Amino acid sequence: MTVPDVSHLATFFVPLRGNKQFLNNLLDALPLSLLWKDSHRQNAREMPKGAVIDIVHAEQVSDYRLKLYFSDGAERIIDFEPFLRGSRNPMIRAYLDPEKFANFKLEYGELVWDDYGLCFPIADLYENGI
């Protein structure tokens, strides 16, 4: 796994240069899809603007990969491992436990773990942009 180079982000936070903890917290809060190049996105397709699309079925196909079926007939295989391994947040990294990761469910058309302990915007999943 390649860790993205985010050093360029520091130039936007010149007044905060000495505050590494703040920058680390900020980077942890950003979705990795903003930091990584799109080369890791397989079978990506843009979600139609204004569309209301739900996830109607999900199945685990390997350790950290889920196959998602959307209400418009689209299907995606999403690999969550790079996101989970790339996070420095221990609450997110907890889902590297295979049993905890496998405990996903669909609630109101959304993919969630626990009581929304981990969830993703449907558009990000549809576009395979996590």
MOFENUR-V837779 format. One record per residue. N is the residue number from 0. SS is DSSP state (alpha for helix, beta for strand, coil for the rest). Layout:
BEGIN
N	SS
N	SS
END
This chain:
BEGIN
0	coil
1	coil
2	coil
3	coil
4	coil
5	coil
6	alpha
7	alpha
8	alpha
9	alpha
10	alpha
11	alpha
12	alpha
13	alpha
14	alpha
15	alpha
16	coil
17	coil
18	coil
19	alpha
20	alpha
21	alpha
22	alpha
23	alpha
24	alpha
25	alpha
26	alpha
27	alpha
28	alpha
29	coil
30	coil
31	alpha
32	alpha
33	alpha
34	alpha
35	coil
36	coil
37	alpha
38	alpha
39	alpha
40	coil
41	coil
42	coil
43	coil
44	coil
45	coil
46	coil
47	coil
48	coil
49	coil
50	coil
51	coil
52	coil
53	coil
54	beta
55	beta
56	beta
57	beta
58	beta
59	beta
60	beta
61	beta
62	coil
63	coil
64	beta
65	beta
66	beta
67	beta
68	beta
69	beta
70	coil
71	coil
72	coil
73	coil
74	beta
75	beta
76	beta
77	beta
78	beta
79	coil
80	alpha
81	alpha
82	alpha
83	alpha
84	alpha
85	alpha
86	coil
87	coil
88	coil
89	alpha
90	alpha
91	alpha
92	alpha
93	alpha
94	alpha
95	alpha
96	coil
97	alpha
98	alpha
99	alpha
100	alpha
101	coil
102	coil
103	beta
104	beta
105	beta
106	beta
107	coil
108	coil
109	beta
110	beta
111	beta
112	beta
113	coil
114	coil
115	coil
116	coil
117	beta
118	beta
119	coil
120	coil
121	alpha
122	alpha
123	alpha
124	alpha
125	alpha
126	coil
127	coil
128	coil
129	coil
END
